Amino acid sequence: MEVADRVVVVTGAARGIGRALSRRFAGAGAEAVIVADTDAQGAQTVAREIGGSAITCDVSHEDEVAGLVEKVLSAHGRIDIFCSNAGIAVAGGPEAATADWQRIWDVNLMSHVFVARHVLPGMLERKEGYLLGTVSAAGLLNHVFAAPYGVTKAAALSFFEWLAIAHGDEGLRVSCLCPQGVKTDMLATERRVLGTNFLTAGALEPEQVADVVVEGIRNERFLILPHPEVAEYFNRKAQDYDRWLKGMRRLRASLSHGSK
C-alpha cells in the first residue's frame, strides 16, 4: 500500500517514533494525518507542523479509542492506515507493582485490541485497510531486564499475528514494527535507569525508522525490522531455544556487571 492519498492515524505521535511517522506520512502525500496523543499540546504542535489534525487520546481507555475513531470517520469518512504506536516501559520482574503491570498491559496490549475492535469493521467492509503496530524487537527476543515490557510486547506481536491470520484474506494488511534501540525519550530513560549503553550504541534516529516503515508498508511486510540483525537473532532463537536462553543469560550478566 502506498501512503499517498491515504487517511492515516498515528497514536503516541507527539514525540519519538510517532512524531517521525506523522512527519514522514505527511511528506509522502497522505490525504490526512491525525496526530493522537495524551499530550494535547505536543500533538497540536506536530499537527500544525505537518498540516494535520490533533486529537487527545489515552489509548489505554477503550472509550477514548472509540472516540478517536469516530472523530476521524466523521471528518474523513474512512481510516486507511492506523498506526497503533503508543507504548510505555516498566522495568523489573514479578516484583514490579501490580498497578505497573496493569498499566503497561493496558497500553502495550489492550490499546491494540481496542483499536482493532473499532477500526476493523470499516476496513473489512471496504475490504481494504492497514494496521501497523509498534511492537519492538523485545516482542521477538524479550528484554533481559524488563519483564513487563518483554511480556506485553510479545503479547502484542501475537495479537497482530492473529489479525493477519484471521483477516489477511479479507483485505486487511498488518505490519509489526520491531526496532531495537531508537533515540527516543524511552531509550534515554532506560539508559539512565539501567546504566547501560547496550541499545544506545546502535540506536537509530526516529526518522530513519519512519523511512523503513514507509518502505515496509509499500511492500506489505508483516515484520518491519529497522535493525536487520534482529531477524538473525530471531532465527537463532528458533533454531536452538536452549542455546539462545543461555546466550541471553550471559548478556544479562554482562550488562549487570557493566552497570555496577
C-alpha positions as CSV (number, residue, x, y, z in Angstrom):
1,M,0.0,0.0,0.0
2,E,1.2,3.5,-0.8
3,V,0.8,6.2,1.8
4,A,-0.1,8.9,-0.8
5,D,-3.8,9.9,-0.6
6,R,-4.4,7.9,2.5
7,V,-6.1,8.8,5.7
8,V,-3.6,7.9,8.4
9,V,-3.9,7.9,12.2
10,V,-0.9,7.7,14.5
11,T,-1.1,7.2,18.2
12,G,1.7,8.3,20.6
13,A,2.5,10.8,17.9
14,A,3.6,13.8,20.0
15,R,7.2,12.7,20.1
16,G,9.7,10.0,19.1
17,I,8.7,7.4,16.5
18,G,5.1,8.6,16.4
19,R,6.2,12.1,15.6
20,A,8.6,10.9,12.9
21,L,5.9,8.7,11.4
22,S,3.5,11.6,11.2
23,R,6.0,13.8,9.5
24,R,7.0,11.1,7.1
25,F,3.4,10.2,6.1
26,A,2.6,13.9,5.5
27,G,5.8,14.1,3.4
28,A,4.7,11.1,1.4
29,G,1.5,12.8,0.4
30,A,-1.1,11.4,2.8
31,E,-4.5,12.9,2.4
32,A,-4.7,13.5,6.1
33,V,-2.6,12.6,9.1
34,I,-4.3,12.5,12.5
35,V,-1.8,13.0,15.4
36,A,-3.2,11.4,18.6
37,D,-1.5,11.5,22.0
38,T,-2.2,12.1,25.7
39,D,0.0,15.2,25.3
40,A,-2.5,17.6,23.8
41,Q,0.0,20.4,23.3
42,G,2.6,18.1,21.8
43,A,0.1,16.6,19.4
44,Q,-1.1,20.1,18.3
45,T,2.5,21.2,17.7
46,V,3.1,18.2,15.4
47,A,-0.2,18.6,13.7
48,R,0.4,22.3,12.9
49,E,3.9,21.5,11.6
50,I,2.6,18.9,9.1
51,G,-0.8,20.4,8.3
52,G,-2.6,17.5,10.0
53,S,-5.1,17.5,12.9
54,A,-4.6,16.6,16.6
55,I,-6.8,14.5,18.9
56,T,-6.1,14.0,22.5
57,C,-6.4,10.3,23.3
58,D,-5.3,7.9,26.1
59,V,-5.3,4.6,24.2
60,S,-5.5,2.6,27.4
61,H,-9.2,3.6,27.7
62,E,-11.5,2.0,25.1
63,D,-14.0,4.9,25.2
64,E,-11.2,7.3,24.1
65,V,-10.1,5.0,21.3
66,A,-13.7,4.7,20.2
67,G,-14.0,8.4,20.3
68,L,-10.8,8.9,18.2
69,V,-12.1,6.5,15.5
70,E,-15.5,8.2,15.5
71,K,-14.0,11.6,15.1
72,V,-11.7,10.6,12.2
73,L,-14.6,8.7,10.4
74,S,-16.8,11.7,10.9
75,A,-14.2,14.1,9.4
76,H,-12.8,11.9,6.6
77,G,-15.2,9.0,6.1
78,R,-12.6,6.3,6.4
79,I,-9.3,5.3,8.0
80,D,-6.9,3.7,5.6
81,I,-3.8,3.2,7.8
82,F,-3.9,3.1,11.6
83,C,-0.5,3.2,13.3
84,S,-1.0,1.9,16.9
85,N,2.2,3.3,18.1
86,A,1.7,4.4,21.7
87,G,3.7,2.4,24.3
88,I,5.3,2.6,27.7
89,A,8.1,0.8,29.5
90,V,8.2,-0.8,33.0
91,A,11.4,-2.4,34.4
92,G,11.7,-5.3,36.8
93,G,10.2,-8.7,37.1
94,P,7.3,-10.2,39.1
95,E,8.2,-7.8,41.9
96,A,7.1,-4.8,39.9
97,A,3.9,-3.3,41.3
98,T,0.7,-4.8,40.2
99,A,-0.5,-1.4,39.2
100,D,2.5,-1.0,36.9
101,W,1.9,-4.4,35.3
102,Q,-1.7,-3.5,34.7
103,R,-0.9,-0.1,33.2
104,I,1.7,-1.5,30.8
105,W,-0.7,-4.3,29.8
106,D,-3.4,-1.7,29.1
107,V,-1.1,0.5,27.0
108,N,1.1,-2.1,25.3
109,L,-1.5,-4.7,24.5
110,M,-5.1,-3.7,25.2
111,S,-4.8,-0.5,23.2
112,H,-4.2,-2.6,20.1
113,V,-7.2,-4.7,20.9
114,F,-9.3,-1.5,21.3
115,V,-8.0,-0.1,18.0
116,A,-8.8,-3.3,16.1
117,R,-12.2,-3.6,17.7
118,H,-13.2,-0.2,16.5
119,V,-11.3,0.1,13.2
120,L,-11.7,-3.3,11.8
121,P,-15.4,-3.2,10.9
122,G,-14.9,-0.3,8.5
123,M,-11.8,-1.8,6.9
124,L,-13.4,-5.2,6.5
125,E,-16.5,-3.6,5.0
126,R,-14.3,-1.8,2.4
127,K,-12.1,-4.9,2.0
128,E,-9.1,-2.6,2.5
129,G,-7.1,-1.3,5.4
130,Y,-3.7,-1.3,7.1
131,L,-2.9,-1.8,10.8
132,L,0.7,-1.1,11.9
133,G,1.7,-1.9,15.4
134,T,4.8,-0.6,17.1
135,V,5.9,-3.7,18.9
136,S,9.8,-3.6,19.4
137,A,12.4,-6.2,19.0
138,A,11.5,-7.2,22.6
139,G,8.4,-8.8,21.2
140,L,10.6,-11.2,19.3
141,L,13.6,-11.5,21.6
142,N,12.3,-10.5,25.1
143,H,14.1,-8.0,27.4
144,V,16.8,-9.0,29.8
145,F,15.8,-6.5,32.5
146,A,12.2,-5.6,31.9
147,A,9.7,-8.5,32.2
148,P,6.6,-6.3,31.9
149,Y,7.9,-4.7,28.7
150,G,9.0,-8.0,27.1
151,V,5.8,-9.8,28.1
152,T,3.4,-7.2,26.8
153,K,5.4,-6.7,23.6
154,A,5.3,-10.5,22.9
155,A,1.6,-10.5,23.5
156,A,1.1,-7.6,21.1
157,L,3.1,-9.4,18.4
158,S,0.9,-12.5,18.9
159,F,-2.3,-10.4,18.6
160,F,-1.2,-8.8,15.3
161,E,-0.2,-12.3,14.0
162,W,-3.7,-13.4,14.8
163,L,-5.2,-10.4,13.0
164,A,-3.1,-11.2,9.9
165,I,-4.2,-14.9,10.0
166,A,-7.9,-14.2,10.6
167,H,-8.3,-11.3,8.2
168,G,-5.4,-11.3,5.8
169,D,-7.6,-12.7,3.1
170,E,-10.3,-10.1,3.6
171,G,-8.3,-7.1,2.6
172,L,-6.6,-6.3,5.9
173,R,-2.9,-5.7,5.9
174,V,-0.9,-5.9,9.1
175,S,2.7,-5.0,10.0
176,C,4.6,-5.1,13.2
177,L,7.4,-2.5,13.7
178,C,10.2,-4.2,15.7
179,P,13.2,-2.0,16.2
180,Q,15.9,-2.3,18.8
181,G,17.3,1.0,20.1
182,V,15.7,4.2,18.8
183,K,16.8,7.6,20.0
184,T,13.7,8.5,21.9
185,D,12.8,9.5,25.5
186,M,12.1,5.9,26.3
187,L,15.7,4.9,25.4
188,A,17.1,7.8,27.4
189,T,15.2,6.7,30.4
190,E,16.3,3.1,30.0
191,R,19.9,4.2,29.8
192,R,19.6,6.3,32.9
193,V,17.8,3.6,35.0
194,L,19.9,0.6,33.9
195,G,23.2,2.4,33.5
196,T,24.0,0.6,30.2
197,N,24.7,1.7,26.6
198,F,23.6,-1.7,25.3
199,L,20.9,-0.4,23.0
200,T,22.2,3.2,22.7
201,A,25.3,2.2,20.7
202,G,23.3,1.0,17.6
203,A,20.3,3.3,18.1
204,L,18.7,4.8,15.1
205,E,17.1,8.2,14.7
206,P,13.3,8.1,14.7
207,E,13.4,9.5,11.1
208,Q,15.4,6.5,10.0
209,V,12.8,4.2,11.4
210,A,10.0,6.1,9.7
211,D,11.7,5.7,6.3
212,V,11.9,1.9,6.8
213,V,8.2,1.9,7.9
214,V,7.0,3.6,4.7
215,E,9.0,1.0,2.7
216,G,7.6,-1.8,4.8
217,I,4.0,-0.6,4.2
218,R,4.7,-0.3,0.5
219,N,5.9,-3.9,0.4
220,E,3.2,-5.0,2.9
221,R,5.7,-6.9,5.1
222,F,4.5,-8.3,8.4
223,L,7.8,-7.8,10.2
224,I,9.3,-4.4,9.7
225,L,12.9,-4.5,11.1
226,P,14.9,-1.3,11.0
227,H,17.7,-3.3,12.6
228,P,18.2,-6.2,10.2
229,E,20.2,-8.1,12.7
230,V,17.0,-8.7,14.7
231,A,16.0,-11.3,12.0
232,E,19.3,-13.1,12.6
233,Y,18.8,-13.2,16.3
234,F,15.2,-14.4,15.9
235,N,16.3,-17.1,13.6
236,R,18.9,-18.3,16.2
237,K,16.2,-18.4,18.8
238,A,14.0,-20.6,16.7
239,Q,16.9,-22.9,15.7
240,D,18.1,-23.6,19.3
241,Y,15.9,-22.2,22.0
242,D,18.1,-23.5,24.9
243,R,21.3,-22.1,23.4
244,W,19.6,-18.8,22.9
245,L,18.4,-18.7,26.5
246,K,21.9,-19.4,27.7
247,G,23.2,-16.5,25.5
248,M,20.5,-14.2,26.9
249,R,21.6,-15.1,30.5
250,R,25.2,-14.3,29.6
251,L,24.1,-11.0,28.1
252,R,22.1,-10.1,31.2
253,A,25.1,-11.0,33.4
254,S,27.5,-8.9,31.4
255,L,25.2,-5.9,31.3
256,S,24.5,-6.2,35.1
257,H,28.2,-6.3,35.8
258,G,28.9,-3.4,33.4
259,S,26.2,-1.2,35.1
260,K,27.8,-1.5,38.6
